[in-house]
Amino acid sequence: MITVTNVAVSEVKKFLESEGIADQEAGLRVRVLPGGCSGYQYSLDVEETPNQNDKIVETNGLKVFIDPFSQQFLDGVEIDYVSTVMGSGFTFKNPNASGGCGCGSSFSV
């Protein structure tokens, strides 16, 4: 199960609204891609509809679309949105990761 915090959901919904995307069918695509300095990297996209093979998870009122490859890496992951003096953005807390890089966007298993 993947979790998206209320703060992160709010940011995604603000983006959907600003782009004029109706959020009834739209959702957040969360993917894991090979690459990055630690082996795998996260990818977030807003999509209007899920793909046929996607797992659809609803968390805090937001639909999350996960492809079959990414599912194995995302069980138990929490996505948050944080703002600091250095900037703001989405963060990932992944209990499956055995390591990561300094930027926080890449991990190893």
N, CA, C and O atoms as a GROMACS GRO file, in nm:
protein
  436
    1MET      N    1   0.084  -0.119   0.000
    1MET     CA    2   0.000   0.000   0.000
    1MET      C    3   0.088   0.124   0.000
    1MET      O    4   0.185   0.132   0.076
    2ILE      N    5   0.057   0.218  -0.082
    2ILE     CA    6   0.127   0.345  -0.090
    2ILE      C    7   0.042   0.452  -0.022
    2ILE      O    8  -0.081   0.447  -0.027
    3THR      N    9   0.107   0.548   0.042
    3THR     CA   10   0.036   0.656   0.109
    3THR      C   11   0.086   0.789   0.057
    3THR      O   12   0.206   0.809   0.038
    4VAL      N   13  -0.006   0.880   0.034
    4VAL     CA   14   0.028   1.017  -0.003
    4VAL      C   15  -0.029   1.105   0.108
    4VAL      O   16  -0.149   1.100   0.136
    5THR      N   17   0.056   1.184   0.170
    5THR     CA   18   0.011   1.267   0.283
    5THR      C   19  -0.090   1.372   0.236
    5THR      O   20  -0.099   1.403   0.117
    6ASN      N   21  -0.164   1.425   0.331
    6ASN     CA   22  -0.262   1.529   0.300
    6ASN      C   23  -0.198   1.651   0.233
    6ASN      O   24  -0.256   1.710   0.143
    7VAL      N   25  -0.078   1.687   0.278
    7VAL     CA   26  -0.008   1.802   0.220
    7VAL      C   27   0.027   1.774   0.074
    7VAL      O   28   0.008   1.860  -0.012
    8ALA      N   29   0.077   1.653   0.045
    8ALA     CA   30   0.111   1.617  -0.093
    8ALA      C   31  -0.015   1.610  -0.181
    8ALA      O   32  -0.013   1.656  -0.295
    9VAL      N   33  -0.123   1.554  -0.127
    9VAL     CA   34  -0.249   1.549  -0.202
    9VAL      C   35  -0.296   1.690  -0.237
    9VAL      O   36  -0.340   1.715  -0.349
   10SER      N   37  -0.286   1.780  -0.142
   10SER     CA   38  -0.326   1.918  -0.165
   10SER      C   39  -0.246   1.981  -0.279
   10SER      O   40  -0.302   2.052  -0.363
   11GLU      N   41  -0.116   1.955  -0.283
   11GLU     CA   42  -0.032   2.010  -0.390
   11GLU      C   43  -0.069   1.952  -0.526
   11GLU      O   44  -0.073   2.023  -0.626
   12VAL      N   45  -0.097   1.822  -0.530
   12VAL     CA   46  -0.137   1.759  -0.657
   12VAL      C   47  -0.270   1.815  -0.703
   12VAL      O   48  -0.287   1.845  -0.821
   13LYS      N   49  -0.364   1.830  -0.612
   13LYS     CA   50  -0.496   1.884  -0.649
   13LYS      C   51  -0.488   2.029  -0.695
   13LYS      O   52  -0.561   2.069  -0.786
   14LYS      N   53  -0.399   2.108  -0.634
   14LYS     CA   54  -0.377   2.246  -0.681
   14LYS      C   55  -0.327   2.245  -0.825
   14LYS      O   56  -0.371   2.326  -0.907
   15PHE      N   57  -0.236   2.154  -0.854
   15PHE     CA   58  -0.183   2.144  -0.990
   15PHE      C   59  -0.292   2.102  -1.088
   15PHE      O   60  -0.304   2.159  -1.196
   16LEU      N   61  -0.372   2.001  -1.051
   16LEU     CA   62  -0.482   1.957  -1.137
   16LEU      C   63  -0.575   2.073  -1.169
   16LEU      O   64  -0.615   2.093  -1.284
   17GLU      N   65  -0.609   2.149  -1.066
   17GLU     CA   66  -0.699   2.263  -1.084
   17GLU      C   67  -0.636   2.370  -1.175
   17GLU      O   68  -0.703   2.423  -1.264
   18SER      N   69  -0.510   2.400  -1.152
   18SER     CA   70  -0.444   2.503  -1.234
   18SER      C   71  -0.432   2.463  -1.380
   18SER      O   72  -0.426   2.548  -1.468
   19GLU      N   73  -0.427   2.332  -1.406
   19GLU     CA   74  -0.418   2.282  -1.543
   19GLU      C   75  -0.555   2.255  -1.605
   19GLU      O   76  -0.565   2.218  -1.721
   20GLY      N   77  -0.661   2.274  -1.527
   20GLY     CA   78  -0.796   2.252  -1.577
   20GLY      C   79  -0.830   2.105  -1.597
   20GLY      O   80  -0.912   2.071  -1.682
   21ILE      N   81  -0.765   2.018  -1.518
   21ILE     CA   82  -0.789   1.874  -1.529
   21ILE      C   83  -0.892   1.834  -1.425
   21ILE      O   84  -0.874   1.858  -1.305
   22ALA      N   85  -1.000   1.771  -1.470
   22ALA     CA   86  -1.103   1.723  -1.378
   22ALA      C   87  -1.046   1.607  -1.298
   22ALA      O   88  -0.995   1.511  -1.356
   23ASP      N   89  -1.054   1.614  -1.166
   23ASP     CA   90  -0.990   1.512  -1.084
   23ASP      C   91  -1.077   1.389  -1.056
   23ASP      O   92  -1.039   1.306  -0.973
   24GLN      N   93  -1.191   1.376  -1.122
   24GLN     CA   94  -1.273   1.257  -1.101
   24GLN      C   95  -1.202   1.132  -1.152
   24GLN      O   96  -1.204   1.028  -1.086
   25GLU      N   97  -1.140   1.140  -1.268
   25GLU     CA   98  -1.069   1.026  -1.327
   25GLU      C   99  -0.919   1.042  -1.318
   25GLU      O  100  -0.846   0.944  -1.324
   26ALA      N  101  -0.872   1.165  -1.303
   26ALA     CA  102  -0.729   1.193  -1.303
   26ALA      C  103  -0.663   1.140  -1.176
   26ALA      O  104  -0.728   1.118  -1.074
   27GLY      N  105  -0.531   1.121  -1.186
   27GLY     CA  106  -0.458   1.075  -1.070
   27GLY      C  107  -0.309   1.102  -1.084
   27GLY      O  108  -0.262   1.158  -1.182
   28LEU      N  109  -0.238   1.060  -0.984
   28LEU     CA  110  -0.094   1.077  -0.978
   28LEU      C  111  -0.029   0.945  -1.017
   28LEU      O  112  -0.049   0.843  -0.951
   29ARG      N  113   0.049   0.947  -1.124
   29ARG     CA  114   0.124   0.828  -1.164
   29ARG      C  115   0.255   0.829  -1.087
   29ARG      O  116   0.332   0.924  -1.094
   30VAL      N  117   0.279   0.720  -1.014
   30VAL     CA  118   0.404   0.702  -0.941
   30VAL      C  119   0.476   0.584  -1.005
   30VAL      O  120   0.423   0.473  -1.012
   31ARG      N  121   0.598   0.612  -1.052
   31ARG     CA  122   0.674   0.507  -1.119
   31ARG      C  123   0.814   0.496  -1.060
   31ARG      O  124   0.868   0.592  -1.004
   32VAL      N  125   0.869   0.378  -1.076
   32VAL     CA  126   1.009   0.354  -1.044
   32VAL      C  127   1.076   0.318  -1.176
   32VAL      O  128   1.031   0.228  -1.247
   33LEU      N  129   1.183   0.389  -1.208
   33LEU     CA  130   1.254   0.368  -1.332
   33LEU      C  131   1.399   0.329  -1.304
   33LEU      O  132   1.458   0.380  -1.209
   34PRO      N  133   1.456   0.239  -1.383
   34PRO     CA  134   1.598   0.213  -1.369
   34PRO      C  135   1.676   0.340  -1.399
   34PRO      O  136   1.644   0.413  -1.493
   35GLY      N  137   1.779   0.366  -1.320
   35GLY     CA  138   1.862   0.484  -1.342
   35GLY      C  139   1.889   0.557  -1.213
   35GLY      O  140   1.862   0.505  -1.104
   36GLY      N  141   1.942   0.674  -1.224
   36GLY     CA  142   1.979   0.752  -1.106
   36GLY      C  143   2.112   0.701  -1.052
   36GLY      O  144   2.162   0.598  -1.095
   37CYS      N  145   2.166   0.773  -0.960
   37CYS     CA  146   2.299   0.737  -0.909
   37CYS      C  147   2.297   0.617  -0.815
   37CYS      O  148   2.403   0.563  -0.783
   38SER      N  149   2.179   0.573  -0.770
   38SER     CA  150   2.172   0.458  -0.679
   38SER      C  151   2.105   0.336  -0.741
   38SER      O  152   2.087   0.235  -0.673
   39GLY      N  153   2.067   0.343  -0.867
   39GLY     CA  154   2.010   0.226  -0.934
   39GLY      C  155   1.867   0.243  -0.982
   39GLY      O  156   1.833   0.198  -1.092
   40TYR      N  157   1.783   0.308  -0.902
   40TYR     CA  158   1.643   0.333  -0.938
   40TYR      C  159   1.607   0.476  -0.903
   40TYR      O  160   1.664   0.536  -0.812
   41GLN      N  161   1.512   0.530  -0.977
   41GLN     CA  162   1.466   0.665  -0.946
   41GLN      C  163   1.315   0.672  -0.952
   41GLN      O  164   1.250   0.594  -1.023
   42TYR      N  165   1.259   0.766  -0.879
   42TYR     CA  166   1.115   0.788  -0.875
   42TYR      C  167   1.074   0.882  -0.987
   42TYR      O  168   1.152   0.968  -1.030
   43SER      N  169   0.952   0.864  -1.032
   43SER     CA  170   0.894   0.954  -1.131
   43SER      C  171   0.750   0.982  -1.092
   43SER      O  172   0.675   0.890  -1.060
   44LEU      N  173   0.711   1.109  -1.094
   44LEU     CA  174   0.573   1.150  -1.065
   44LEU      C  175   0.518   1.225  -1.186
   44LEU      O  176   0.584   1.313  -1.240
   45ASP      N  177   0.398   1.189  -1.228
   45ASP     CA  178   0.330   1.256  -1.337
   45ASP      C  179   0.181   1.261  -1.303
   45ASP      O  180   0.129   1.174  -1.235
   46VAL      N  181   0.115   1.362  -1.351
   46VAL     CA  182  -0.030   1.369  -1.341
   46VAL      C  183  -0.088   1.318  -1.472
   46VAL      O  184  -0.046   1.361  -1.579
   47GLU      N  185  -0.183   1.227  -1.463
   47GLU     CA  186  -0.245   1.171  -1.583
   47GLU      C  187  -0.396   1.176  -1.569
   47GLU      O  188  -0.451   1.163  -1.460
   48GLU      N  189  -0.462   1.194  -1.681
   48GLU     CA  190  -0.608   1.206  -1.680
   48GLU      C  191  -0.678   1.073  -1.660
   48GLU      O  192  -0.788   1.070  -1.605
   49THR      N  193  -0.616   0.962  -1.704
   49THR     CA  194  -0.676   0.830  -1.688
   49THR      C  195  -0.567   0.727  -1.663
   49THR      O  196  -0.452   0.747  -1.704
   50PRO      N  197  -0.600   0.617  -1.595
   50PRO     CA  198  -0.501   0.512  -1.574
   50PRO      C  199  -0.481   0.427  -1.699
   50PRO      O  200  -0.566   0.428  -1.789
   51ASN      N  201  -0.371   0.355  -1.705
   51ASN     CA  202  -0.350   0.256  -1.810
   51ASN      C  203  -0.421   0.128  -1.772
   51ASN      O  204  -0.458   0.109  -1.656
   52GLN      N  205  -0.440   0.040  -1.867
   52GLN     CA  206  -0.518  -0.082  -1.845
   52GLN      C  207  -0.461  -0.171  -1.736
   52GLN      O  208  -0.537  -0.228  -1.658
   53ASN      N  209  -0.329  -0.184  -1.727
   53ASN     CA  210  -0.268  -0.276  -1.629
   53ASN      C  211  -0.231  -0.210  -1.497
   53ASN      O  212  -0.171  -0.275  -1.411
   54ASP      N  213  -0.265  -0.083  -1.479
   54ASP     CA  214  -0.229  -0.013  -1.357
   54ASP      C  215  -0.304  -0.065  -1.236
   54ASP      O  216  -0.420  -0.106  -1.244
   55LYS      N  217  -0.236  -0.062  -1.123
   55LYS     CA  218  -0.303  -0.077  -0.994
   55LYS      C  219  -0.346   0.064  -0.955
   55LYS      O  220  -0.266   0.157  -0.963
   56ILE      N  221  -0.470   0.078  -0.914
   56ILE     CA  222  -0.521   0.209  -0.873
   56ILE      C  223  -0.545   0.205  -0.723
   56ILE      O  224  -0.623   0.125  -0.672
   57VAL      N  225  -0.475   0.294  -0.654
   57VAL     CA  226  -0.487   0.304  -0.509
   57VAL      C  227  -0.542   0.442  -0.478
   57VAL      O  228  -0.495   0.542  -0.532
   58GLU      N  229  -0.642   0.448  -0.392
   58GLU     CA  230  -0.693   0.578  -0.348
   58GLU      C  231  -0.642   0.604  -0.208
   58GLU      O  232  -0.665   0.525  -0.116
   59THR      N  233  -0.573   0.716  -0.192
   59THR     CA  234  -0.516   0.752  -0.063
   59THR      C  235  -0.544   0.899  -0.035
   59THR      O  236  -0.507   0.986  -0.114
   60ASN      N  237  -0.608   0.926   0.076
   60ASN     CA  238  -0.644   1.062   0.115
   60ASN      C  239  -0.718   1.138   0.004
   60ASN      O  240  -0.698   1.257  -0.016
   61GLY      N  241  -0.805   1.065  -0.067
   61GLY     CA  242  -0.888   1.128  -0.169
   61GLY      C  243  -0.822   1.148  -0.304
   61GLY      O  244  -0.876   1.217  -0.390
   62LEU      N  245  -0.704   1.089  -0.324
   62LEU     CA  246  -0.632   1.102  -0.451
   62LEU      C  247  -0.611   0.964  -0.511
   62LEU      O  248  -0.572   0.870  -0.441
   63LYS      N  249  -0.637   0.950  -0.641
   63LYS     CA  250  -0.608   0.825  -0.711
   63LYS      C  251  -0.461   0.823  -0.747
   63LYS      O  252  -0.405   0.920  -0.797
   64VAL      N  253  -0.398   0.708  -0.720
   64VAL     CA  254  -0.259   0.688  -0.753
   64VAL      C  255  -0.252   0.571  -0.851
   64VAL      O  256  -0.304   0.463  -0.824
   65PHE      N  257  -0.186   0.592  -0.965
   65PHE     CA  258  -0.172   0.491  -1.068
   65PHE      C  259  -0.032   0.432  -1.060
   65PHE      O  260   0.068   0.505  -1.062
   66ILE      N  261  -0.024   0.298  -1.050
   66ILE     CA  262   0.105   0.231  -1.038
   66ILE      C  263   0.112   0.118  -1.140
   66ILE      O  264   0.026   0.031  -1.143
   67ASP      N  265   0.217   0.121  -1.224
   67ASP     CA  266   0.234   0.016  -1.325
   67ASP      C  267   0.287  -0.111  -1.258
   67ASP      O  268   0.341  -0.105  -1.148
   68PRO      N  269   0.272  -0.227  -1.324
   68PRO     CA  270   0.312  -0.355  -1.263
   68PRO      C  271   0.460  -0.360  -1.221
   68PRO      O  272   0.490  -0.414  -1.114
   69PHE      N  273   0.552  -0.306  -1.300
   69PHE     CA  274   0.694  -0.307  -1.264
   69PHE      C  275   0.719  -0.231  -1.134
   69PHE      O  276   0.793  -0.277  -1.047
   70SER      N  277   0.658  -0.115  -1.121
   70SER     CA  278   0.684  -0.027  -1.006
   70SER      C  279   0.622  -0.080  -0.877
   70SER      O  280   0.670  -0.046  -0.768
   71GLN      N  281   0.518  -0.161  -0.887
   71GLN     CA  282   0.448  -0.209  -0.768
   71GLN      C  283   0.542  -0.278  -0.669
   71GLN      O  284   0.528  -0.261  -0.548
   72GLN      N  285   0.638  -0.354  -0.720
   72GLN     CA  286   0.728  -0.430  -0.632
   72GLN      C  287   0.817  -0.340  -0.546
   72GLN      O  288   0.866  -0.385  -0.442
   73PHE      N  289   0.837  -0.216  -0.587
   73PHE     CA  290   0.925  -0.125  -0.515
   73PHE      C  291   0.849  -0.026  -0.426
   73PHE      O  292   0.911   0.042  -0.343
   74LEU      N  293   0.718  -0.017  -0.441
   74LEU     CA  294   0.643   0.091  -0.376
   74LEU      C  295   0.557   0.049  -0.258
   74LEU      O  296   0.487   0.133  -0.201
   75ASP      N  297   0.559  -0.076  -0.220
   75ASP     CA  298   0.479  -0.120  -0.106
   75ASP      C  299   0.529  -0.054   0.022
   75ASP      O  300   0.646  -0.068   0.057
   76GLY      N  301   0.442   0.018   0.090
   76GLY     CA  302   0.477   0.084   0.215
   76GLY      C  303   0.536   0.224   0.199
   76GLY      O  304   0.572   0.287   0.299
   77VAL      N  305   0.547   0.272   0.077
   77VAL     CA  306   0.606   0.404   0.052
   77VAL      C  307   0.511   0.515   0.094
   77VAL      O  308   0.390   0.506   0.072
   78GLU      N  309   0.567   0.619   0.153
   78GLU     CA  310   0.491   0.740   0.186
   78GLU      C  311   0.548   0.855   0.104
   78GLU      O  312   0.668   0.882   0.106
   79ILE      N  313   0.459   0.924   0.032
   79ILE     CA  314   0.498   1.042  -0.045
   79ILE      C  315   0.448   1.164   0.030
   79ILE      O  316   0.331   1.172   0.068
   80ASP      N  317   0.538   1.259   0.052
   80ASP     CA  318   0.504   1.381   0.123
   80ASP      C  319   0.549   1.499   0.038
   80ASP      O  320   0.622   1.484  -0.060
   81TYR      N  321   0.504   1.616   0.076
   81TYR     CA  322   0.547   1.741   0.012
   81TYR      C  323   0.600   1.829   0.123
   81TYR      O  324   0.529   1.860   0.218
   82VAL      N  325   0.726   1.870   0.109
   82VAL     CA  326   0.788   1.951   0.214
   82VAL      C  327   0.838   2.083   0.157
   82VAL      O  328   0.878   2.092   0.041
   83SER      N  329   0.836   2.184   0.240
   83SER     CA  330   0.890   2.316   0.206
   83SER      C  331   0.997   2.350   0.308
   83SER      O  332   0.974   2.344   0.429
   84THR      N  333   1.114   2.387   0.258
   84THR     CA  334   1.225   2.427   0.345
   84THR      C  335   1.285   2.556   0.290
   84THR      O  336   1.241   2.606   0.186
   85VAL      N  337   1.382   2.607   0.359
   85VAL     CA  338   1.453   2.726   0.313
   85VAL      C  339   1.520   2.700   0.178
   85VAL      O  340   1.534   2.791   0.096
   86MET      N  341   1.562   2.575   0.155
   86MET     CA  342   1.633   2.538   0.032
   86MET      C  343   1.538   2.512  -0.085
   86MET      O  344   1.584   2.497  -0.199
   87GLY      N  345   1.409   2.506  -0.060
   87GLY     CA  346   1.313   2.481  -0.167
   87GLY      C  347   1.201   2.390  -0.120
   87GLY      O  348   1.190   2.358  -0.002
   88SER      N  349   1.118   2.350  -0.214
   88SER     CA  350   1.007   2.262  -0.181
   88SER      C  351   0.994   2.154  -0.287
   88SER      O  352   1.038   2.170  -0.400
   89GLY      N  353   0.933   2.043  -0.248
   89GLY     CA  354   0.913   1.934  -0.342
   89GLY      C  355   0.863   1.809  -0.272
   89GLY      O  356   0.845   1.806  -0.151
   90PHE      N  357   0.842   1.707  -0.353
   90PHE     CA  358   0.792   1.579  -0.304
   90PHE      C  359   0.908   1.497  -0.248
   90PHE      O  360   1.018   1.497  -0.303
   91THR      N  361   0.882   1.427  -0.139
   91THR     CA  362   0.980   1.337  -0.079
   91THR      C  363   0.921   1.197  -0.068
   91THR      O  364   0.799   1.180  -0.067
   92PHE      N  365   1.008   1.097  -0.062
   92PHE     CA  366   0.968   0.958  -0.055
   92PHE      C  367   1.030   0.893   0.068
   92PHE      O  368   1.151   0.903   0.090
   93LYS      N  369   0.948   0.826   0.146
   93LYS     CA  370   0.997   0.743   0.257
   93LYS      C  371   0.968   0.600   0.214
   93LYS      O  372   0.853   0.555   0.212
   94ASN      N  373   1.076   0.528   0.179
   94ASN     CA  374   1.061   0.394   0.124
   94ASN      C  375   1.126   0.291   0.215
   94ASN      O  376   1.249   0.285   0.223
   95PRO      N  377   1.044   0.209   0.284
   95PRO     CA  378   1.101   0.107   0.372
   95PRO      C  379   1.172  -0.005   0.296
   95PRO      O  380   1.244  -0.084   0.358
   96ASN      N  381   1.154  -0.013   0.165
   96ASN     CA  382   1.216  -0.117   0.084
   96ASN      C  383   1.356  -0.078   0.038
   96ASN      O  384   1.432  -0.164  -0.008
   97ALA      N  385   1.390   0.049   0.048
   97ALA     CA  386   1.519   0.096  -0.002
   97ALA      C  387   1.630   0.059   0.096
   97ALA      O  388   1.618   0.076   0.217
   98SER      N  389   1.740   0.009   0.039
   98SER     CA  390   1.856  -0.025   0.123
   98SER      C  391   1.958   0.086   0.122
   98SER      O  392   2.053   0.084   0.201
   99GLY      N  393   1.941   0.183   0.034
   99GLY     CA  394   2.032   0.296   0.026
   99GLY      C  395   1.973   0.402  -0.063
   99GLY      O  396   1.869   0.380  -0.126
  100GLY      N  397   2.037   0.516  -0.068
  100GLY     CA  398   1.988   0.624  -0.152
  100GLY      C  399   2.098   0.724  -0.177
  100GLY      O  400   2.210   0.710  -0.128
  101CYS      N  401   2.065   0.823  -0.254
  101CYS     CA  402   2.162   0.927  -0.286
  101CYS      C  403   2.130   1.053  -0.206
  101CYS      O  404   2.025   1.062  -0.142
  102GLY      N  405   2.218   1.148  -0.210
  102GLY     CA  406   2.201   1.270  -0.134
  102GLY      C  407   2.082   1.353  -0.178
  102GLY      O  408   2.025   1.426  -0.098
  103CYS      N  409   2.044   1.344  -0.306
  103CYS     CA  410   1.935   1.428  -0.356
  103CYS      C  411   1.798   1.370  -0.320
  103CYS      O  412   1.698   1.441  -0.326
  104GLY      N  413   1.793   1.242  -0.282
  104GLY     CA  414   1.667   1.182  -0.239
  104GLY      C  415   1.577   1.133  -0.352
  104GLY      O  416   1.468   1.083  -0.325
  105SER      N  417   1.620   1.146  -0.477
  105SER     CA  418   1.535   1.103  -0.587
  105SER      C  419   1.575   0.968  -0.642
  105SER      O  420   1.510   0.917  -0.734
  106SER      N  421   1.679   0.909  -0.590
  106SER     CA  422   1.728   0.780  -0.639
  106SER      C  423   1.752   0.688  -0.519
  106SER      O  424   1.785   0.734  -0.410
  107PHE      N  425   1.734   0.557  -0.540
  107PHE     CA  426   1.750   0.462  -0.430
  107PHE      C  427   1.797   0.328  -0.482
  107PHE      O  428   1.794   0.301  -0.602
  108SER      N  429   1.840   0.244  -0.390
  108SER     CA  430   1.878   0.106  -0.423
  108SER      C  431   1.798   0.011  -0.336
  108SER      O  432   1.749   0.049  -0.229
  109VAL      N  433   1.784  -0.113  -0.382
  109VAL     CA  434   1.712  -0.215  -0.306
  109VAL      C  435   1.801  -0.335  -0.284
  109VAL      O  436   1.758  -0.433  -0.221
   0.00000   0.00000   0.00000
